[in-house]
Amino acid sequence: MKSVYSERHKGHAGNVELVAGAIVPAFEMPSRAEFIRARIDGVGLGPVLSPQAHTLDAALRVHKPDFIDFLGRAYPMWKAAGREGTAMPFTWPTRGLRGDRPPESIEALLGYYSFDAGATLVEGSWDAIKSSYEVALTAAGLVKGGEKSAFALCRPPGHHAGSGFMGGYCFINNAAVAAQWFLDNGARKVAILDVDYHHGNGTQEIFYERDDVLVLNLHGDPANEYPFFLGFADEKGAGKGEGFNVNYPMPAGTTFEVWGAALDDACAKAAAYRPDVLLVSLGVDTFEKDPISAFKLKTEHYPLIGARIAKLGLPTLFVMEGGYAVAEIAVNAVGVLTGFEDA
């Protein structure tokens, strides 16, 4: 399996986030991608390619222009306002406040274009965000060009980013961009299987009223787990998209036996949909030792996940999302890929 990776992700480093009342170093850190990159070589998964340059046109197919424009100028605005360090939102236009009128100050804009204080920015963030986007599109091009599968080692991740907002360490929704790119380049239908511990709220929001993208999410129950305000089982899509959004919320402590049964059901739905291509939002924060998650999957389960996905027999693009047990992230993420290949 060919992988795509960019060294430019390292520019998004040293930022902090707000978690449980404390400002802490971001859990989403450069070493996540570095360990996975080294593991790819260690197991001989296949060649690792650098991304091709892309304009932002594909991003604008799923994201609002003003949001993409803001991402590019956010940190320069932060510095121009005399700020240093991490650019972090602290005020949001919640119920009872106006969200229809973009503010002017950088402090207010950070809240206007986000839903939490986890998607924070530093000097090199925008270049890293663009490189992650280019990694996804380059890997999508490999699959479009005839590869059975490819791995987009994206960092920062993307599945929490919606059409007009960032959050959850995510800025551009790489999987959504790739899905739309496939549709714009000849695919009739695309399925997205999100196996990250946290619900892919951004992906759901982007495609919620569409029937050309089937979105399947396996995740922690939002009644108690981030992102809290989306991901419930009764969210099935709307309008043309009714029936094309499927959520599998599961409680803390879920074991592989229960989680695997949900995966089997999701794969059956994907097969019945008969997509031209499958995208896997690959999060491995379902691991039992993940510091911000609560499922009980073990390292030996990740190759089984890849093998089950391989049974679908579909052209498949894996897009890296979450996973914060840094010491084990490489073994688990690459385990899914080798399981897929071996099957």
C-alpha positions as a Markdown table, in Angstrom:
| # | Residue | x | y | z |
|---|---|---|---|---|
| 1 | Met | 0.0 | 0.0 | 0.0 |
| 2 | Lys | 1.3 | 3.4 | -0.9 |
| 3 | Ser | 1.2 | 6.2 | 1.7 |
| 4 | Val | 1.4 | 9.9 | 1.4 |
| 5 | Tyr | 3.1 | 12.1 | 4.1 |
| 6 | Ser | 4.4 | 15.6 | 4.4 |
| 7 | Glu | 7.1 | 16.9 | 6.7 |
| 8 | Arg | 5.3 | 20.2 | 6.8 |
| 9 | His | 2.9 | 19.0 | 9.5 |
| 10 | Lys | 5.7 | 19.7 | 12.0 |
| 11 | Gly | 4.9 | 23.4 | 11.7 |
| 12 | His | 1.8 | 22.8 | 13.7 |
| 13 | Ala | 3.6 | 22.3 | 17.1 |
| 14 | Gly | 3.8 | 23.7 | 20.5 |
| 15 | Asn | 0.2 | 24.8 | 20.7 |
| 16 | Val | -1.9 | 24.4 | 23.8 |
| 17 | Glu | -5.6 | 23.6 | 24.3 |
| 18 | Leu | -8.3 | 24.0 | 27.0 |
| 19 | Val | -9.3 | 20.7 | 28.6 |
| 20 | Ala | -11.3 | 20.2 | 31.8 |
| 21 | Gly | -10.5 | 23.7 | 33.1 |
| 22 | Ala | -6.8 | 23.6 | 32.4 |
| 23 | Ile | -4.6 | 25.0 | 29.6 |
| 24 | Val | -2.4 | 22.0 | 28.6 |
| 25 | Pro | -0.1 | 21.0 | 25.7 |
| 26 | Ala | -2.2 | 19.8 | 22.8 |
| 27 | Phe | -2.8 | 16.0 | 22.8 |
| 28 | Glu | -2.6 | 16.2 | 19.0 |
| 29 | Met | 1.2 | 16.5 | 18.6 |
| 30 | Pro | 3.8 | 16.0 | 15.8 |
| 31 | Ser | 5.1 | 12.7 | 17.3 |
| 32 | Arg | 1.8 | 11.0 | 16.4 |
| 33 | Ala | 2.6 | 11.3 | 12.7 |
| 34 | Glu | 6.3 | 10.7 | 13.2 |
| 35 | Phe | 5.8 | 7.3 | 14.9 |
| 36 | Ile | 3.3 | 6.2 | 12.2 |
| 37 | Arg | 5.7 | 7.3 | 9.4 |
| 38 | Ala | 8.5 | 5.2 | 11.0 |
| 39 | Arg | 6.3 | 2.2 | 11.5 |
| 40 | Ile | 5.3 | 2.2 | 7.8 |
| 41 | Asp | 9.0 | 1.7 | 7.0 |
| 42 | Gly | 9.5 | -0.7 | 9.8 |
| 43 | Val | 6.9 | -3.2 | 8.5 |
| 44 | Gly | 7.6 | -2.6 | 4.8 |
| 45 | Leu | 4.0 | -1.5 | 4.1 |
| 46 | Gly | 5.1 | 0.2 | 0.9 |
| 47 | Pro | 6.5 | 3.4 | -0.6 |
| 48 | Val | 5.9 | 6.8 | 1.1 |
| 49 | Leu | 5.2 | 9.6 | -1.3 |
| 50 | Ser | 5.3 | 13.4 | -0.8 |
| 51 | Pro | 2.1 | 15.2 | -1.6 |
| 52 | Gln | 1.5 | 17.1 | -4.8 |
| 53 | Ala | 0.7 | 20.8 | -4.6 |
| 54 | His | -3.1 | 21.6 | -4.8 |
| 55 | Thr | -5.0 | 24.8 | -4.9 |
| 56 | Leu | -7.8 | 25.3 | -2.3 |
| 57 | Asp | -10.5 | 24.7 | -4.9 |
| 58 | Ala | -11.3 | 21.2 | -3.6 |
| 59 | Ala | -11.6 | 22.6 | -0.1 |
| 60 | Leu | -14.1 | 25.1 | -1.3 |
| 61 | Arg | -16.4 | 22.3 | -2.6 |
| 62 | Val | -17.2 | 21.3 | 1.0 |
| 63 | His | -16.2 | 24.4 | 3.1 |
| 64 | Lys | -17.5 | 27.9 | 3.1 |
| 65 | Pro | -15.2 | 30.4 | 1.4 |
| 66 | Asp | -15.1 | 32.8 | 4.4 |
| 67 | Phe | -14.0 | 30.0 | 6.7 |
| 68 | Ile | -11.1 | 28.9 | 4.5 |
| 69 | Asp | -10.1 | 32.5 | 4.0 |
| 70 | Phe | -10.1 | 32.9 | 7.8 |
| 71 | Leu | -7.9 | 29.9 | 8.4 |
| 72 | Gly | -5.2 | 31.4 | 6.2 |
| 73 | Arg | -5.2 | 34.8 | 7.9 |
| 74 | Ala | -6.0 | 33.9 | 11.5 |
| 75 | Tyr | -2.5 | 33.7 | 12.9 |
| 76 | Pro | -1.3 | 36.8 | 11.1 |
| 77 | Met | -4.3 | 38.6 | 12.6 |
| 78 | Trp | -3.4 | 37.3 | 16.0 |
| 79 | Lys | 0.1 | 38.6 | 15.8 |
| 80 | Ala | -1.1 | 41.9 | 14.3 |
| 81 | Ala | -3.2 | 42.4 | 17.4 |
| 82 | Gly | -0.1 | 42.1 | 19.6 |
| 83 | Arg | -0.7 | 38.6 | 20.7 |
| 84 | Glu | 1.9 | 35.8 | 21.1 |
| 85 | Gly | 1.8 | 32.0 | 21.5 |
| 86 | Thr | -1.3 | 30.0 | 20.8 |
| 87 | Ala | -4.3 | 31.6 | 19.1 |
| 88 | Met | -7.2 | 30.1 | 21.0 |
| 89 | Pro | -11.0 | 31.1 | 21.1 |
| 90 | Phe | -12.7 | 31.9 | 24.3 |
| 91 | Thr | -16.1 | 33.3 | 23.3 |
| 92 | Trp | -18.7 | 31.6 | 21.1 |
| 93 | Pro | -22.0 | 32.8 | 19.5 |
| 94 | Thr | -24.2 | 30.3 | 21.4 |
| 95 | Arg | -28.0 | 30.3 | 21.7 |
| 96 | Gly | -29.4 | 33.8 | 22.3 |
| 97 | Leu | -26.4 | 35.5 | 20.6 |
| 98 | Arg | -26.1 | 36.5 | 17.0 |
| 99 | Gly | -24.2 | 34.1 | 14.8 |
| 100 | Asp | -25.3 | 35.8 | 11.5 |
| 101 | Arg | -22.8 | 38.7 | 11.6 |
| 102 | Pro | -19.1 | 38.0 | 11.4 |
| 103 | Pro | -17.2 | 40.1 | 13.9 |
| 104 | Glu | -14.0 | 42.0 | 13.2 |
| 105 | Ser | -11.5 | 41.3 | 16.0 |
| 106 | Ile | -9.4 | 38.1 | 15.9 |
| 107 | Glu | -10.5 | 37.1 | 19.4 |
| 108 | Ala | -14.2 | 37.1 | 18.3 |
| 109 | Leu | -13.4 | 35.5 | 14.9 |
| 110 | Leu | -11.7 | 32.6 | 16.5 |
| 111 | Gly | -14.9 | 31.8 | 18.4 |
| 112 | Tyr | -17.1 | 32.6 | 15.4 |
| 113 | Tyr | -15.3 | 29.9 | 13.3 |
| 114 | Ser | -15.0 | 27.2 | 16.0 |
| 115 | Phe | -17.0 | 25.1 | 18.4 |
| 116 | Asp | -14.3 | 24.4 | 21.1 |
| 117 | Ala | -10.9 | 25.5 | 22.4 |
| 118 | Gly | -9.1 | 22.4 | 20.9 |
| 119 | Ala | -8.5 | 23.7 | 17.4 |
| 120 | Thr | -5.8 | 26.2 | 18.2 |
| 121 | Leu | -3.2 | 27.8 | 15.9 |
| 122 | Val | 0.5 | 28.8 | 15.9 |
| 123 | Glu | 2.8 | 30.4 | 13.4 |
| 124 | Gly | 3.2 | 27.2 | 11.2 |
| 125 | Ser | -0.4 | 25.9 | 11.6 |
| 126 | Trp | -1.8 | 27.1 | 8.3 |
| 127 | Asp | 1.0 | 25.6 | 6.2 |
| 128 | Ala | 0.5 | 22.3 | 8.1 |
| 129 | Ile | -3.2 | 22.4 | 7.5 |
| 130 | Lys | -2.7 | 22.9 | 3.8 |
| 131 | Ser | -0.1 | 20.1 | 3.6 |
| 132 | Ser | -2.6 | 17.7 | 5.3 |
| 133 | Tyr | -5.2 | 18.6 | 2.8 |
| 134 | Glu | -2.7 | 18.0 | 0.0 |
| 135 | Val | -1.8 | 14.6 | 1.5 |
| 136 | Ala | -5.5 | 13.6 | 1.3 |
| 137 | Leu | -6.0 | 14.7 | -2.3 |
| 138 | Thr | -2.7 | 13.1 | -3.4 |
| 139 | Ala | -3.7 | 9.8 | -1.9 |
| 140 | Ala | -7.1 | 10.1 | -3.4 |
| 141 | Gly | -5.4 | 10.5 | -6.8 |
| 142 | Leu | -3.6 | 7.2 | -6.2 |
| 143 | Val | -6.9 | 5.4 | -5.7 |
| 144 | Lys | -8.5 | 7.1 | -8.6 |
| 145 | Gly | -5.5 | 6.1 | -10.7 |
| 146 | Gly | -6.0 | 2.4 | -10.0 |
| 147 | Glu | -4.4 | 1.6 | -6.7 |
| 148 | Lys | -6.5 | -0.8 | -4.7 |
| 149 | Ser | -5.9 | 1.3 | -1.6 |
| 150 | Ala | -3.8 | 4.2 | -0.2 |
| 151 | Phe | -3.1 | 5.8 | 3.1 |
| 152 | Ala | -3.2 | 9.5 | 3.7 |
| 153 | Leu | -1.1 | 10.2 | 6.8 |
| 154 | Cys | -2.9 | 13.5 | 7.5 |
| 155 | Arg | -1.9 | 15.7 | 10.3 |
| 156 | Pro | -3.7 | 17.7 | 11.6 |
| 157 | Pro | -6.8 | 15.5 | 11.3 |
| 158 | Gly | -10.1 | 16.6 | 9.8 |
| 159 | His | -13.3 | 14.9 | 10.7 |
| 160 | His | -14.5 | 17.4 | 13.4 |
| 161 | Ala | -14.3 | 20.3 | 10.9 |
| 162 | Gly | -17.6 | 21.3 | 9.4 |
| 163 | Ser | -18.5 | 23.4 | 6.4 |
| 164 | Gly | -17.8 | 26.6 | 8.3 |
| 165 | Phe | -16.1 | 25.7 | 11.6 |
| 166 | Met | -13.0 | 24.2 | 13.1 |
| 167 | Gly | -12.8 | 22.1 | 16.3 |
| 168 | Gly | -11.4 | 19.0 | 17.9 |
| 169 | Tyr | -7.9 | 19.6 | 16.4 |
| 170 | Cys | -9.5 | 19.7 | 13.0 |
| 171 | Phe | -9.5 | 22.6 | 10.4 |
| 172 | Ile | -10.1 | 21.3 | 6.9 |
| 173 | Asn | -12.1 | 18.1 | 6.7 |
| 174 | Asn | -9.7 | 15.9 | 4.7 |
| 175 | Ala | -12.0 | 12.9 | 4.3 |
| 176 | Ala | -14.9 | 15.1 | 3.2 |
| 177 | Val | -12.7 | 16.9 | 0.7 |
| 178 | Ala | -11.5 | 13.6 | -0.7 |
| 179 | Ala | -15.1 | 12.2 | -0.9 |
| 180 | Gln | -16.2 | 15.3 | -2.9 |
| 181 | Trp | -13.1 | 15.1 | -5.1 |
| 182 | Phe | -14.0 | 11.5 | -6.0 |
| 183 | Leu | -17.5 | 12.6 | -6.9 |
| 184 | Asp | -16.2 | 15.5 | -9.0 |
| 185 | Asn | -13.9 | 13.1 | -10.8 |
| 186 | Gly | -16.4 | 10.4 | -11.9 |
| 187 | Ala | -17.6 | 8.5 | -8.8 |
| 188 | Arg | -21.4 | 8.2 | -8.5 |
| 189 | Lys | -21.4 | 7.3 | -4.8 |
| 190 | Val | -18.9 | 7.4 | -1.9 |
| 191 | Ala | -19.1 | 5.8 | 1.5 |
| 192 | Ile | -17.3 | 7.2 | 4.5 |
| 193 | Leu | -16.6 | 4.8 | 7.4 |
| 194 | Asp | -15.5 | 6.7 | 10.5 |
| 195 | Val | -13.9 | 4.4 | 13.2 |
| 196 | Asp | -12.5 | 7.1 | 15.4 |
| 197 | Tyr | -13.6 | 7.1 | 19.0 |
| 198 | His | -15.1 | 10.5 | 18.7 |
| 199 | His | -18.0 | 11.1 | 16.4 |
| 200 | Gly | -17.1 | 12.7 | 13.1 |
| 201 | Asn | -19.5 | 15.6 | 13.5 |
| 202 | Gly | -18.0 | 17.7 | 10.8 |
| 203 | Thr | -18.3 | 14.9 | 8.2 |
| 204 | Gln | -21.9 | 14.4 | 9.2 |
| 205 | Glu | -22.8 | 18.0 | 9.0 |
| 206 | Ile | -21.3 | 18.4 | 5.5 |
| 207 | Phe | -23.2 | 15.5 | 3.9 |
| 208 | Tyr | -26.3 | 15.3 | 6.1 |
| 209 | Glu | -28.7 | 16.3 | 3.3 |
| 210 | Arg | -27.1 | 14.3 | 0.5 |
| 211 | Asp | -27.6 | 10.8 | -0.8 |
| 212 | Asp | -24.4 | 10.5 | -2.8 |
| 213 | Val | -22.3 | 10.1 | 0.3 |
| 214 | Leu | -23.2 | 7.4 | 2.9 |
| 215 | Val | -21.7 | 8.4 | 6.3 |
| 216 | Leu | -21.2 | 5.6 | 8.9 |
| 217 | Asn | -19.9 | 6.6 | 12.4 |
| 218 | Leu | -18.8 | 4.2 | 15.2 |
| 219 | His | -18.0 | 6.2 | 18.3 |
| 220 | Gly | -18.5 | 7.0 | 22.0 |
| 221 | Asp | -22.0 | 7.9 | 23.1 |
| 222 | Pro | -22.2 | 11.7 | 22.8 |
| 223 | Ala | -24.4 | 11.8 | 25.9 |
| 224 | Asn | -21.1 | 11.5 | 27.8 |
| 225 | Glu | -18.4 | 11.8 | 25.2 |
| 226 | Tyr | -16.9 | 14.6 | 23.0 |
| 227 | Pro | -18.2 | 16.2 | 20.8 |
| 228 | Phe | -21.3 | 15.8 | 22.9 |
| 229 | Phe | -23.8 | 17.7 | 20.7 |
| 230 | Leu | -23.9 | 15.4 | 17.7 |
| 231 | Gly | -23.7 | 11.7 | 17.0 |
| 232 | Phe | -26.9 | 10.2 | 18.4 |
| 233 | Ala | -28.6 | 7.2 | 16.8 |
| 234 | Asp | -31.7 | 9.2 | 15.7 |
| 235 | Glu | -29.6 | 11.4 | 13.4 |
| 236 | Lys | -30.3 | 9.6 | 10.1 |
| 237 | Gly | -30.0 | 12.4 | 7.5 |
| 238 | Ala | -32.5 | 14.9 | 6.2 |
| 239 | Gly | -34.1 | 15.7 | 2.9 |
| 240 | Lys | -32.4 | 13.7 | 0.1 |
| 241 | Gly | -30.0 | 12.5 | 2.7 |
| 242 | Glu | -32.5 | 10.8 | 4.9 |
| 243 | Gly | -31.3 | 7.3 | 5.6 |
| 244 | Phe | -27.8 | 8.0 | 4.4 |
| 245 | Asn | -26.3 | 8.9 | 7.8 |
| 246 | Val | -25.9 | 6.1 | 10.3 |
| 247 | Asn | -24.5 | 6.5 | 13.9 |
| 248 | Tyr | -23.4 | 3.7 | 16.2 |
| 249 | Pro | -22.9 | 5.4 | 19.6 |
| 250 | Met | -21.5 | 3.0 | 22.3 |
| 251 | Pro | -20.9 | 3.4 | 26.0 |
| 252 | Ala | -17.6 | 3.7 | 27.8 |
| 253 | Gly | -15.9 | 0.4 | 28.3 |
| 254 | Thr | -17.1 | -1.1 | 25.0 |
| 255 | Thr | -15.1 | -4.2 | 24.1 |
| 256 | Phe | -14.1 | -5.4 | 20.7 |
| 257 | Glu | -16.8 | -8.0 | 20.6 |
| 258 | Val | -19.5 | -5.3 | 20.8 |
| 259 | Trp | -17.6 | -2.8 | 18.7 |
| 260 | Gly | -16.8 | -5.4 | 16.1 |
| 261 | Ala | -20.5 | -6.3 | 15.7 |
| 262 | Ala | -21.2 | -2.6 | 15.0 |
| 263 | Leu | -18.4 | -2.6 | 12.4 |
| 264 | Asp | -19.9 | -5.7 | 10.8 |
| 265 | Asp | -23.3 | -3.9 | 10.5 |
| 266 | Ala | -21.7 | -0.8 | 9.1 |
| 267 | Cys | -19.8 | -2.8 | 6.5 |
| 268 | Ala | -23.0 | -4.6 | 5.5 |
| 269 | Lys | -24.7 | -1.2 | 5.0 |
| 270 | Ala | -21.7 | 0.0 | 3.0 |
| 271 | Ala | -21.9 | -3.0 | 0.8 |
| 272 | Ala | -25.6 | -2.6 | 0.2 |
| 273 | Tyr | -25.0 | 1.0 | -0.8 |
| 274 | Arg | -22.6 | -0.1 | -3.5 |
| 275 | Pro | -20.3 | 2.9 | -3.5 |
| 276 | Asp | -17.6 | 3.4 | -6.1 |
| 277 | Val | -15.0 | 4.1 | -3.4 |
| 278 | Leu | -14.7 | 3.7 | 0.4 |
| 279 | Leu | -13.1 | 6.3 | 2.6 |
| 280 | Val | -12.0 | 5.2 | 6.1 |
| 281 | Ser | -11.6 | 8.0 | 8.7 |
| 282 | Leu | -9.0 | 6.1 | 10.6 |
| 283 | Gly | -8.8 | 6.9 | 14.3 |
| 284 | Val | -7.2 | 4.5 | 16.7 |
| 285 | Asp | -8.2 | 6.3 | 19.9 |
| 286 | Thr | -10.5 | 3.3 | 20.5 |
| 287 | Phe | -7.4 | 1.7 | 22.1 |
| 288 | Glu | -7.7 | 0.7 | 25.7 |
| 289 | Lys | -4.8 | 2.9 | 26.8 |
| 290 | Asp | -5.8 | 6.1 | 25.0 |
| 291 | Pro | -5.7 | 9.0 | 27.4 |
| 292 | Ile | -8.8 | 10.8 | 26.2 |
| 293 | Ser | -11.1 | 7.9 | 25.2 |
| 294 | Ala | -12.8 | 5.0 | 27.0 |
| 295 | Phe | -13.2 | 1.9 | 24.7 |
| 296 | Lys | -11.3 | -1.3 | 25.4 |
| 297 | Leu | -9.9 | -2.4 | 22.0 |
| 298 | Lys | -6.5 | -4.1 | 22.2 |
| 299 | Thr | -3.5 | -4.0 | 19.7 |
| 300 | Glu | -4.4 | -7.4 | 18.3 |
| 301 | His | -7.8 | -6.1 | 17.2 |
| 302 | Tyr | -6.6 | -3.5 | 14.7 |
| 303 | Pro | -5.5 | -6.0 | 12.0 |
| 304 | Leu | -8.9 | -7.6 | 12.3 |
| 305 | Ile | -10.5 | -4.2 | 11.6 |
| 306 | Gly | -8.5 | -3.9 | 8.4 |
| 307 | Ala | -9.3 | -7.4 | 7.4 |
| 308 | Arg | -13.0 | -6.8 | 7.8 |
| 309 | Ile | -12.9 | -3.6 | 5.7 |
| 310 | Ala | -10.9 | -5.5 | 3.0 |
| 311 | Lys | -13.8 | -8.0 | 2.7 |
| 312 | Leu | -15.8 | -5.2 | 1.0 |
| 313 | Gly | -13.6 | -5.4 | -2.0 |
| 314 | Leu | -13.8 | -1.7 | -2.6 |
| 315 | Pro | -11.2 | 0.8 | -3.7 |
| 316 | Thr | -10.3 | 2.2 | -0.3 |
| 317 | Leu | -8.6 | 5.4 | 1.0 |
| 318 | Phe | -7.6 | 5.5 | 4.6 |
| 319 | Val | -7.4 | 9.0 | 6.0 |
| 320 | Met | -5.7 | 9.5 | 9.4 |
| 321 | Glu | -7.7 | 11.0 | 12.2 |
| 322 | Gly | -7.3 | 10.6 | 16.0 |
| 323 | Gly | -5.3 | 8.4 | 18.4 |
| 324 | Tyr | -3.5 | 9.9 | 21.4 |
| 325 | Ala | -1.7 | 6.9 | 23.1 |
| 326 | Val | 1.4 | 8.1 | 21.3 |
| 327 | Ala | 3.6 | 5.1 | 22.2 |
| 328 | Glu | 1.1 | 2.7 | 20.6 |
| 329 | Ile | -0.5 | 4.8 | 17.8 |
| 330 | Ala | 1.9 | 3.6 | 15.1 |
| 331 | Val | 1.4 | -0.1 | 15.8 |
| 332 | Asn | -2.3 | 0.2 | 16.0 |
| 333 | Ala | -2.8 | 2.5 | 12.9 |
| 334 | Val | -0.4 | 0.5 | 10.7 |
| 335 | Gly | -2.0 | -2.7 | 12.1 |
| 336 | Val | -5.2 | -1.7 | 10.4 |
| 337 | Leu | -3.4 | -1.2 | 7.1 |
| 338 | Thr | -1.4 | -4.4 | 7.2 |
| 339 | Gly | -4.6 | -6.3 | 8.2 |
| 340 | Phe | -6.3 | -4.8 | 5.1 |
| 341 | Glu | -3.3 | -5.8 | 2.9 |
| 342 | Asp | -2.9 | -9.3 | 4.3 |
| 343 | Ala | -6.6 | -10.0 | 3.7 |
